[in-house]
């Protein structure tokens, strides 16, 4: 009895998982790019390097313990 019930439950689950509602398919045209999109950027120039400061800044001095 237990095996028959398990087989029936598995069959119902398999049929439910394989079923497809044709009305739930994809509808309408595919999405379009916005008008200001001009494709993938093709800037192949290397990035600019930021200038380094002229002199290193001194670390703040800590007060000596008393």
C-alpha positions as CSV (number, residue, x, y, z in Angstrom):
1,X,0.0,0.0,0.0
2,X,2.8,2.4,0.9
3,X,4.7,1.7,-2.3
4,X,1.5,2.2,-4.4
5,X,0.8,5.5,-2.7
6,X,4.3,6.7,-3.2
7,X,4.3,5.8,-6.9
8,X,1.0,7.6,-7.4
9,X,2.3,10.7,-5.6
10,X,5.5,10.6,-7.7
11,X,3.5,10.2,-11.0
12,X,1.2,13.2,-10.1
13,X,4.2,15.3,-9.2
14,X,6.0,14.4,-12.4
15,X,3.0,15.2,-14.6
16,X,2.4,18.5,-12.8
17,X,6.1,19.5,-13.2
18,X,6.0,18.7,-16.9
19,X,2.8,20.4,-17.7
20,X,2.9,23.7,-19.4
21,X,0.3,26.3,-20.0
22,X,0.6,27.6,-23.6
23,X,-1.1,30.8,-22.6
24,X,1.6,31.6,-20.1
25,X,4.4,31.7,-22.7
26,X,6.3,34.8,-23.8
27,X,4.2,37.4,-25.4
28,X,5.0,40.7,-27.2
29,X,8.1,41.9,-29.0
30,X,11.5,41.6,-27.4
31,X,12.8,44.5,-25.3
32,X,14.5,47.3,-27.1
33,X,17.5,49.5,-26.1
34,X,16.8,53.0,-25.0
35,X,17.4,55.7,-27.6
36,X,20.5,57.1,-25.9
37,X,22.3,53.7,-25.9
38,X,25.1,53.6,-28.4
39,X,26.4,50.1,-27.8
40,X,29.3,48.9,-25.8
41,X,31.9,51.6,-25.1
42,X,35.1,51.1,-27.2
43,X,37.4,53.4,-25.3
44,X,40.7,51.5,-25.4
45,X,42.9,54.3,-24.0
46,X,44.7,53.4,-20.7
47,X,43.4,55.2,-17.6
48,X,45.1,58.4,-16.5
49,X,47.4,58.3,-13.5
50,X,46.7,60.8,-10.8
51,X,49.5,63.0,-9.7
52,X,51.1,62.2,-6.4
53,X,51.7,64.8,-3.7
54,X,55.1,66.6,-3.8
55,X,56.1,65.9,-0.2
56,X,54.8,63.2,2.1
57,X,52.7,64.5,5.0
58,X,54.0,64.0,8.5
59,X,52.1,61.8,10.8
60,X,50.5,63.7,13.8
61,X,52.7,63.4,16.9
62,X,51.2,61.6,19.9
63,X,51.6,63.2,23.4
64,X,54.1,61.4,25.6
65,X,52.5,59.5,28.5
66,X,53.1,61.1,31.9
